[in-house]
Amino acid sequence: MSAETLVKTLNDLACREDRAALARLRRALDPDGIVGAYRYLHASVEQGDRLEDVALVAALFGHNPLHDYSERTSIGSACAMLARDESEDAAERRFNRLLSADRDGLVVDLVGVAKRADRKGIHIDYELLAHHIRDWASDDRHVQLAWAKDYYGHDSKSKKKADTNAKEGKQ
């Protein structure tokens, strides 16, 4: 899939505040819903792509139309930010379930993450996510390892940034 084209299309819909289009995107995971969403996705689908992967990214965007161009916020980082408001055990169990999910479980868990991230105003890098979804079943599990690194390393990155800002007198 052309992740760049997909994200540009999705952002255009969000910038136009096209609520009907975002609703169609949210239904893209439903076999009947993909037909309604395809009009927005067709330019992003390339030969050999799994339409289900493109539909998943689009559906997640429909639930959380907050794309992050600057920070490259992965799902691992988003989960770490969401975990701040939860018990550590519950957050870690949810995150580990996500990392061990098969394709069907991934869909369910990611929709939950997108909805919760939207409620908290957490942006997601959908271009990065598109690549991660495409590579989810990779034998080396590099996506899962990257998300785990982002999840478990997020607090240390935030702490270092806060320490640097404190030293420089920033809020």
NURO-858531 format. One line per 3 residues: number of its first residue (from 1); for each residue x, y, z of N, C-alpha, C. Coordinates in steps of 0.2 Angstrom, whole numbers, m for minus. Each point is the difference from the previous one (the first is absolute). Last residue first. Layout:
<nodes>
NUM = X Y Z X Y Z X Y Z  ...;
</nodes>
This chain:
<nodes>
171 = 45 125 154 m5 m4 4 m2 m6 m4  25 12 1 m6 0 m3 m6 m3 4  25 4 4 m5 4 3 m7 1 m4;
168 = 20 m15 m2 0 6 m5 m5 5 3  2 m21 11 7 3 0 0 7 m4  m19 m13 0 1 3 6 6 4 1;
165 = m5 m12 m20 m4 6 1 1 3 6  10 m21 m2 3 5 m4 m3 7 0  m10 m18 11 6 2 3 4 5 m4;
162 = m19 m10 m9 m2 5 5 6 2 4  3 m15 m17 m2 6 m3 m2 5 6  6 m22 6 6 3 m2 m2 7 m3;
159 = m17 m14 7 3 3 6 6 4 m3  m12 m11 m16 m4 5 3 4 3 6  8 m19 m10 1 5 m4 m3 7 2;
156 = m3 m20 13 7 2 0 1 6 m5  m20 m11 0 0 4 6 7 3 1  m4 m15 m19 m4 7 0 1 4 6;
153 = 8 m23 m6 4 5 0 m3 7 1  m12 m20 m2 4 m1 7 5 6 0  m14 m1 m19 m5 0 6 5 0 6;
150 = 11 m2 m21 m4 7 1 m4 0 6  10 m20 m6 5 5 2 m3 7 1  m14 m17 m7 2 m2 7 5 5 2;
147 = m7 1 m23 m5 2 5 2 m1 7  14 m9 m16 1 8 0 m6 3 4  1 m24 m2 5 3 4 1 7 0;
144 = m17 m10 m13 m1 m1 7 5 3 4  4 0 m23 m5 5 2 m2 0 7  15 m16 m10 3 6 1 m5 6 2;
141 = 1 m26 m4 m5 4 5 3 7 1  7 m19 m15 5 3 5 m4 4 5  m12 m10 m18 3 m6 4 5 3 5;
138 = m22 13 m10 7 m1 m2 3 m5 5  m23 11 m2 2 m7 1 7 m2 m2  m8 23 0 m2 m3 6 2 m7 1;
135 = 3 18 m18 5 m4 2 m2 m4 6  m15 16 m10 2 m4 m5 5 m6 2  m6 16 15 m6 m4 m1 2 m5 m6;
132 = 15 18 5 0 m5 6 m6 m6 m1  2 19 m15 5 m5 m1 1 m5 5  m17 16 3 m1 m3 m6 6 m5 m2;
129 = 2 15 18 m4 m6 2 m2 m4 m7  13 20 m2 4 m5 3 m5 m6 2  m11 18 m9 5 m3 m5 4 m5 3;
126 = m14 11 14 m4 m5 m4 5 m2 m5  3 11 24 3 0 m6 m2 m5 m4  m13 12 21 3 m6 m3 3 2 m6;
123 = m9 14 23 1 0 m7 3 m7 m2  m16 8 22 7 m2 m2 0 m2 m8  m18 8 16 3 5 m4 7 m2 m2;
120 = m18 m12 13 6 4 4 4 5 m4  m18 m14 m9 m3 3 6 5 4 3  7 m13 m18 m4 6 m2 m3 4 6;
117 = 12 m20 4 4 5 m2 m3 6 m2  m13 m19 4 3 3 6 5 5 m1  m9 m11 m19 m5 3 3 2 3 7;
114 = 16 m13 m12 m2 6 m4 m5 4 4  6 m21 9 5 5 1 m2 6 m4  m14 m18 m3 m1 3 6 5 5 2;
111 = 1 m11 m21 m5 5 0 m1 3 8  16 m16 m3 2 6 m3 m6 5 0  m3 m23 7 4 4 5 2 7 m3;
108 = m12 m15 m14 m4 2 6 4 4 4  11 m8 m18 m5 4 m2 m4 3 6  16 m17 3 3 6 m1 m5 5 m2;
105 = m6 m22 2 0 3 6 3 7 0  m1 m13 m20 m7 2 3 1 3 6  20 m8 m8 m2 5 m5 m7 2 3;
102 = 14 m10 19 0 m1 m7 m4 5 m4  13 5 24 m6 m2 m4 1 m2 m7  15 7 19 0 m7 m1 m6 m2 m5;
99 = 4 23 8 6 m3 m3 0 m7 m2  m18 10 12 1 3 m7 6 m3 m4  m3 m6 23 m5 m3 m5 0 3 m7;
96 = 13 10 16 3 m6 m2 m5 m4 m4  m7 20 9 5 1 m5 3 m6 m2  m16 0 17 m3 2 m7 5 0 m5;
93 = 8 m4 22 m4 m6 m3 m3 2 m7  10 18 12 5 m5 m3 m3 m6 m3  m14 16 11 3 3 m6 5 m5 m3;
90 = m9 m6 21 m5 0 m6 3 2 m6  14 2 19 m2 m7 m2 m5 m1 m6  5 22 10 6 m3 m4 m1 m7 m3;
87 = m21 17 4 5 m4 4 5 m3 m4  m9 22 m10 m3 m6 2 5 m4 5  3 21 m12 m6 1 3 m3 m6 2;
84 = 20 1 m12 1 5 5 m6 0 5  2 m12 m21 1 m4 6 1 5 6  m2 8 m23 m7 m2 3 1 m3 7;
81 = 20 5 m12 m4 6 2 m7 m1 3  12 m18 m9 4 2 6 m3 7 2  m8 m9 m20 m2 m4 5 3 2 7;
78 = 7 11 m20 m7 2 2 m3 m4 6  21 m6 m9 1 6 4 m7 3 2  1 m20 m14 3 m1 7 1 6 4;
75 = m8 2 m22 m5 m3 4 3 m2 7  12 19 m13 m2 m6 m1 m5 m3 4  9 25 m8 m3 m4 5 m2 m6 m2;
72 = 13 20 m9 0 m7 m2 m2 m5 5  2 25 m1 3 m4 5 0 m7 m2  m9 17 m15 6 3 3 3 m5 5;
69 = m21 m2 m12 6 0 m5 6 1 3  m25 m10 7 6 3 2 5 0 m5  m29 m1 1 6 m3 m3 6 4 3;
66 = m26 m4 6 5 4 2 7 m3 m2  m25 m8 m1 3 4 m6 5 5 3  m13 m23 8 5 5 3 3 4 m5;
63 = m17 m16 m5 m1 0 7 4 6 3  3 m5 m23 m7 3 1 m2 0 7  21 m9 m6 0 7 m1 m7 3 1;
60 = 2 m23 1 3 3 6 1 8 m1  m8 m12 m18 m5 m1 5 3 3 6  14 m1 m18 m5 5 m1 m5 0 5;
57 = 17 m16 0 3 6 2 m5 6 m1  m7 m22 m6 1 0 7 3 7 2  m3 m5 m23 m7 1 4 2 1 7;
54 = 18 m7 m13 m2 7 m1 m6 2 3  6 m22 2 5 4 3 m2 8 m1  m12 m17 m11 m2 0 7 5 5 4;
51 = 3 m5 m23 m5 5 1 m2 1 8  24 m8 m10 m6 m3 3 m5 5 1  19 0 m20 m2 2 6 m6 m4 3;
48 = 10 m1 m22 3 m5 5 m2 2 7  m2 19 m18 0 m7 m2 4 m4 5  m10 22 9 4 m1 m5 0 m8 m2;
45 = m15 22 13 1 m8 m1 4 m1 m6  m7 22 6 5 m3 5 2 m7 m1  m18 12 m11 6 3 m3 6 m3 4;
42 = m23 m5 7 3 m4 m7 6 3 m2  m14 7 20 6 m4 1 3 m3 m7  m21 13 4 5 4 2 7 m4 0;
39 = m20 m10 m7 1 6 m5 6 4 3  m7 m19 12 4 m1 m6 1 6 m4  m15 m4 19 6 4 1 5 m1 m6;
36 = m22 m11 0 m1 8 1 7 3 1  1 m23 m2 m3 3 m6 m1 7 0  6 m13 19 6 2 m4 m3 3 m6;
33 = m16 m8 16 3 7 1 6 1 m5  m10 m21 2 m4 4 m4 2 7 0  12 m16 13 0 m2 m7 m5 4 m5;
30 = 12 10 22 m6 m4 m1 0 m2 m7  16 15 8 2 m7 2 m6 m5 m1  m2 24 m3 4 m3 m6 2 m7 2;
27 = m12 19 12 m4 m7 m2 4 m4 m5  8 22 8 m1 m5 6 m3 m6 m2  1 16 m17 7 m3 2 m1 m5 6;
24 = m18 13 m6 1 m6 m5 6 m3 1  m4 19 13 m5 m5 2 1 m6 m5  12 19 m5 3 m3 5 m5 m6 3;
21 = m8 13 m17 5 m4 m3 4 m3 6  m18 15 5 m2 m6 m3 5 m5 m3  6 21 10 m2 m5 5 m3 m6 m3;
18 = 17 19 m7 m5 m4 m4 m2 m5 5  16 20 1 m5 m2 6 m6 m4 m4  21 8 m9 m6 2 m3 m6 m1 5;
15 = 22 m8 5 0 8 0 m6 3 m3  2 m24 1 m1 3 7 0 7 m1  3 m11 m20 m6 m1 3 m1 3 7;
12 = 21 0 m10 m4 5 m3 m7 m1 2  15 m15 9 1 7 3 m4 5 m4  1 m22 m9 m4 0 7 1 7 3;
9 = 12 m3 m20 m7 m1 m1 m4 1 6  23 m2 2 m2 7 m3 m8 0 m1  10 m20 7 m1 5 5 m2 6 m2;
6 = 3 m17 m16 m5 m1 4 m1 5 6  19 1 m15 m6 2 m3 m6 m1 4  20 m7 9 0 7 m1 m6 2 m3;
3 = 4 m23 1 m2 3 7 0 7 m1  m3 m19 m18 3 7 1 m2 3 6  1 m27 m4 m4 6 0 4 6 0;
</nodes>
